[in-house]
Amino acid sequence: MPLTLIKGSDIVKRSYYLILGFLPAAVLIALFFITPAIWGVYSSLTNMALVGKAARHLQFIGFQNYFRLFRDDAFFTSIINSVKYVIGSAIIGQFLLGFVLALLLEYTESKGVKGGNVVYGVVMLAWLTPALVSGFEWGAMYDFYYGTLNNILKIFGLSKINWLGKVPMLSVIIANIWQGTAFSMMIFDSALKTIPPELYEAAKMDGASHWQSIRYITLPLIKNIAVIDLISVTMATFGAFLMIMTITSGGPGMKTTTMSLYAYRSAFENFRIGYGCSISMVLLVINLIFGFTYLKVLKKIS
């Protein structure tokens, strides 16, 4: 069989086209991630501010913002709030609820029960609604005097609840679960469809219950996808703040102020850009850890 020699010019041409294909993505990454990250690191090492003396006299102060950060009780409160928000919203809420909904959809489809598409559509509609709009909707529903939830309680003769005063964290967690569950549901629904039905039929013939089929067939076969979904929703929830900002603005007090929201408030409400950037850099490091974990798991699966 004759060998085909590749000319040097052809190799150069192919390399040129390969670089040309990656160039738009590289430009976008540099423009929207690398450049802001470099600016954020630099700003976190300065006394940059929007008002006051620091606004007129920018100075390099080294790691003073970080030293101040780790002596700031409000910062540690924001970390605790972020962990609560992620556990309640991403792990217990979106991840588990998405899995349960996917199981129910798969079960109803296998039994020929109608209505599954309606549930799928409703959950998807919540996901497609912008977070800003969802935040205003939930804020209106939580209103003590005119909110939908308290009006429903009133119909059943129950007392009104000050949702945003007594249970603010639970309130924003519920709102975020409502909006974000569709992503996990879609991931699990796609994963469940890859499992051969013959496995469930064989398990049923062997006398396995529905729960045993889930435990010994479903979970082992989708565990890799489940890990990817868990990391994805955790990363997305950890850095999100628009829903909380719209519903509670981080209040009352610091009860719903997460790290991302604390960074925003420090920079644009207290006008301390450098200090806000130092919080953002800590958040960036946490997200990078999640990101590297995601890539490691993905590589292991591949």
Summary of the structure (lengths in Angstrom):
residues: 302
radius of gyration: 24.9
end to end distance: 34.3
largest distance: 88.4
contacts: 899
relative contact order: 0.13
helix: 77%
strand: 1%
